[in-house]
Amino acid sequence: MSGGENRSGSELCGLIPVYKPQGWTSFDVIAKLRGILHIRRLGHAGTLDPMATGVLPVFVGKATKACDILPDSDKAYEAGFRLGISTDTQDITGRELTASDKRVSRGELERALEGLRGEIMQLPPMYSAVKVGGKRLYELAREGRETEREPRAVTVYENLLMSYDEETREGRLYVCCSKGTYIRTIIHDLGAALGCGGVMTELCRVKAAGFALGECYTLEQLGEMPPEEAVVPLIGAFGGMARIRLDERLTGLYKNGVKLGAHQVGLGRTYKDSFCVLGADGELLGIARMDTAEGEVRAVRNFY
């Protein structure tokens, strides 16, 4: 294993589940952690807006190579919303664009949510980090410019109404979705479908990279403990994937870049999903796929 230097000078590689506080950007959290942990090589997966709180998976050392290949089906959020208004940011912090006094029953809300499940097309909000023509959308929005955007396919595995007050038109949603999904856009589209507008009032990510909210460390807690006590093995982020464990000989061959055949790793040559490759000692060596044409293991990303 390898990674950045910690206080004792030993090398670390893995994940730290961090609780991101409100008002901080995800980059702010990483910058603060570099000072707290004295580790330079840090990264994060799944950027959270400053107003959001919750699970921020932080990658340490060579585990940073996994930031962009995590399974995308286990991100879950709890979001507060208010119907009756829309804003330019699609959340309560933005400039009000429309207002409506239309009443919405719980039954109407439940029916509208049904249309926002499964694979849906979502238009990225102007206040987002999506790039168009080489510029971030939020940069254009701050300049007072709006540009054409292409809708993108995202998957909403669950969107459940946790609570709703018909008098105040405020409530909470639980959403489990694929990466690239904007929760505030789900609420915006929900309000549009109901004909009254809607905005997100708060957001907490309650699950990501295999971690639940209660497993996260606060920045204050991390400042009072050795970093090696907080770092957990990277394999936990790929808990839903199949695993193959190599013996010592095959471990050496794999690390030297030798292509292993399907028969050597115990998988059929037609196996289509990504899988974890473990070394003889149980260390996660990488994520791989099967080259079905050649019947060989092809590395997607290695961590050694």
C-alpha positions in Angstrom: 0.0 0.0 0.0 1.1 3.6 -0.5 -0.2 7.1 0.1 0.6 10.4 1.8 2.7 10.8 4.9 0.9 10.9 8.2 2.1 12.2 11.5 4.2 9.1 12.2 5.5 8.9 8.6 3.9 5.6 7.7 1.9 5.2 4.5 -1.8 5.1 4.3 -4.3 4.0 1.7 -8.0 3.8 2.1 -11.1 5.8 2.9 -12.2 8.2 5.6 -16.0 8.8 5.9 -16.3 12.5 6.8 -19.3 14.5 7.9 -19.4 17.6 5.8 -20.8 20.6 7.7 -23.2 23.2 6.3 -21.5 26.2 4.7 -18.4 24.3 3.6 -17.5 23.3 0.1 -16.2 19.8 -0.5 -12.9 21.4 -1.4 -12.9 23.3 1.9 -13.2 20.0 3.8 -10.2 18.5 1.9 -8.1 21.6 2.5 -8.9 21.5 6.2 -8.1 17.7 6.4 -4.7 18.2 4.8 -3.9 20.5 7.7 -5.4 18.2 10.4 -4.0 14.9 9.1 -0.8 16.1 7.6 -1.6 14.1 4.5 -1.3 15.7 1.1 -2.7 13.0 -1.2 -6.5 13.3 -0.5 -9.5 13.4 -2.7 -13.2 13.1 -2.5 -16.1 11.6 -4.4 -19.5 13.2 -5.0 -19.3 16.9 -4.5 -21.8 18.4 -2.1 -23.1 22.0 -2.4 -22.1 24.3 0.5 -25.7 24.3 1.9 -25.6 20.4 2.0 -24.4 18.3 4.9 -23.6 14.6 5.3 -21.4 11.8 4.0 -18.3 12.9 2.1 -16.1 9.9 1.3 -12.5 11.1 1.5 -9.8 9.0 -0.3 -6.3 8.7 1.1 -3.1 7.9 -0.8 -3.4 5.7 -3.9 -7.0 5.1 -3.0 -7.6 8.5 -4.7 -7.4 6.6 -8.0 -10.9 5.2 -7.1 -12.6 8.6 -6.8 -14.3 8.4 -10.3 -15.1 4.6 -10.5 -17.2 4.1 -7.4 -20.5 2.2 -7.9 -23.2 4.8 -8.5 -26.2 3.1 -7.0 -25.8 3.7 -3.3 -26.0 7.4 -2.9 -29.0 8.4 -0.7 -30.2 11.7 0.5 -32.8 13.3 2.7 -34.0 16.6 1.4 -36.4 19.3 2.7 -38.6 21.0 0.2 -41.2 23.8 -0.1 -43.8 24.0 -2.8 -45.2 27.3 -4.1 -42.1 29.0 -5.3 -39.3 28.6 -7.8 -35.8 30.2 -7.8 -32.9 30.6 -10.1 -30.8 28.1 -8.1 -33.6 25.6 -7.5 -33.0 25.9 -3.7 -34.1 28.3 -1.0 -30.9 30.4 -1.3 -31.7 31.7 -4.8 -33.6 34.6 -6.4 -37.3 34.0 -6.5 -38.7 33.6 -10.0 -42.3 32.5 -9.5 -44.8 32.2 -6.7 -48.1 30.3 -6.4 -50.7 29.8 -3.8 -52.0 26.6 -5.3 -52.8 24.0 -2.7 -51.3 20.5 -3.2 -52.7 17.4 -1.4 -50.5 14.6 -0.2 -52.1 12.3 -2.8 -51.3 14.7 -5.7 -47.7 14.9 -4.4 -47.4 11.1 -4.2 -48.7 10.7 -7.8 -46.3 13.3 -9.2 -43.4 11.6 -7.5 -44.2 8.4 -9.4 -43.2 10.2 -12.6 -39.8 10.9 -11.2 -38.7 7.3 -10.6 -36.5 5.1 -12.7 -34.5 6.4 -15.6 -35.4 10.0 -16.2 -34.1 12.9 -18.3 -32.8 15.8 -16.2 -31.7 19.2 -17.3 -28.6 20.3 -15.4 -29.3 23.5 -13.4 -27.5 26.7 -14.4 -26.0 26.8 -10.9 -24.0 23.6 -11.3 -20.5 22.5 -12.1 -21.4 21.0 -15.4 -19.2 22.4 -18.2 -20.7 23.8 -21.4 -18.3 25.3 -24.0 -15.4 25.0 -21.6 -17.1 27.0 -18.8 -18.9 25.9 -15.7 -22.6 26.6 -15.8 -22.4 28.4 -12.4 -19.8 30.8 -13.8 -22.1 31.7 -16.7 -25.0 32.0 -14.2 -23.1 34.4 -12.0 -22.5 36.6 -15.1 -26.2 36.7 -15.7 -26.1 34.4 -18.7 -28.2 31.4 -19.5 -27.1 28.9 -22.1 -28.6 25.9 -23.9 -28.1 22.6 -22.0 -28.6 19.0 -23.0 -30.8 16.9 -20.8 -29.0 13.9 -19.3 -30.2 10.5 -18.3 -30.1 9.7 -14.6 -31.6 7.0 -12.5 -33.8 7.5 -9.4 -33.9 4.2 -7.6 -36.2 5.5 -4.8 -37.9 8.8 -4.0 -40.1 8.4 -1.0 -42.2 11.0 0.7 -41.1 11.0 4.4 -43.4 13.8 5.5 -45.6 16.6 4.1 -47.7 19.4 5.7 -50.5 20.4 3.3 -50.9 23.8 5.1 -47.3 24.9 4.8 -46.6 22.8 1.7 -43.3 21.8 3.2 -42.0 18.3 3.5 -39.1 15.9 3.3 -38.0 13.3 0.6 -35.7 10.3 0.8 -33.9 9.8 -2.6 -31.6 7.1 -3.7 -30.1 7.8 -7.1 -27.2 7.4 -9.6 -24.3 9.8 -9.7 -24.9 13.0 -11.6 -28.4 13.4 -10.2 -29.4 16.8 -8.8 -31.8 16.5 -5.9 -32.8 20.2 -6.2 -33.7 19.5 -9.8 -35.9 16.6 -8.8 -37.7 19.0 -6.5 -37.8 21.7 -9.2 -39.3 19.2 -11.7 -41.7 18.0 -9.0 -43.0 21.5 -8.5 -43.3 22.1 -12.2 -45.3 18.9 -12.6 -47.7 20.1 -9.9 -48.0 23.5 -11.5 -46.9 25.5 -8.4 -43.1 25.4 -8.4 -40.8 23.9 -5.7 -37.5 24.5 -4.1 -35.1 22.5 -1.9 -34.7 23.9 1.6 -32.1 21.6 3.0 -30.1 18.5 1.9 -28.2 15.8 3.8 -26.4 12.9 2.1 -27.1 9.9 4.4 -25.3 7.2 2.4 -22.4 7.1 0.0 -19.5 4.7 -0.9 -20.9 2.1 1.5 -21.0 4.5 4.5 -24.0 5.6 6.5 -24.3 9.0 8.2 -23.7 7.5 11.6 -20.3 6.1 10.6 -18.9 9.5 9.6 -16.2 11.5 11.6 -16.6 15.2 12.2 -13.6 17.4 11.5 -13.3 18.0 15.2 -13.1 14.2 15.9 -10.4 13.8 13.2 -8.3 16.5 14.8 -8.2 14.5 18.0 -7.2 11.0 16.7 -4.4 9.4 14.7 -5.4 9.3 11.0 -4.7 5.5 10.8 -7.6 4.9 13.2 -10.0 6.7 10.9 -8.9 5.1 7.6 -10.8 2.1 6.5 -9.9 -0.3 3.6 -11.0 0.8 0.2 -12.7 -2.6 -0.5 -15.6 -1.4 1.6 -16.6 1.0 -1.2 -17.1 -1.8 -3.6 -19.1 -4.1 -1.4 -21.7 -4.9 -4.0 -19.1 -6.2 -6.5 -17.9 -9.8 -7.1 -14.4 -10.6 -5.8 -11.7 -12.8 -7.0 -8.7 -13.7 -4.7 -5.4 -14.6 -6.4 -2.8 -17.0 -5.0 0.8 -15.8 -4.5 1.9 -16.8 -8.0 -1.1 -15.1 -9.8 -0.7 -12.0 -7.5 2.8 -11.6 -8.8 1.8 -12.1 -12.4 -1.1 -9.6 -12.1 1.2 -6.9 -10.5 3.6 -7.4 -13.3 1.0 -6.7 -15.9 0.5 -10.3 -17.1 -3.0 -10.9 -18.5 -4.8 -13.6 -16.6 -7.2 -15.9 -18.3 -10.8 -16.5 -17.2 -9.9 -20.1 -16.2 -7.2 -18.8 -13.9 -9.5 -16.6 -11.8 -12.5 -18.8 -11.7 -14.8 -16.5 -13.8 -16.5 -17.4 -17.1 -15.2 -15.5 -20.1 -18.6 -14.0 -20.7 -18.8 -12.4 -17.2 -19.9 -8.8 -17.9 -19.7 -6.9 -14.6 -16.7 -5.2 -13.0 -15.2 -7.2 -10.1 -12.6 -6.7 -7.4 -9.2 -8.3 -7.7 -7.7 -9.2 -4.3 -4.1 -10.3 -3.8 -3.0 -13.4 -1.8 -3.0 -11.3 1.4 -6.5 -10.0 0.8 -5.3 -6.5 -0.3 -7.5 -4.9 -3.0 -5.2 -4.7 -6.0 -7.7 -3.2 -8.4 -11.0 -3.2 -10.2 -11.2 -5.3 -13.4 -13.5 -6.5 -16.2 -13.4 -9.5 -18.4 -12.4 -9.1 -22.0 -15.1 -11.4 -23.4 -13.4 -11.6 -26.8 -10.1 -12.7 -25.5 -11.3 -14.4 -22.3 -8.8 -12.3 -20.2 -8.9 -10.1 -17.2 -8.5 -6.4 -18.1 -7.7 -3.9 -15.3 -10.0 -0.9 -15.1 -8.0 0.7 -12.3 -5.2 -0.6 -10.1 -4.2 0.6 -6.6 -0.7 -0.7 -6.1 
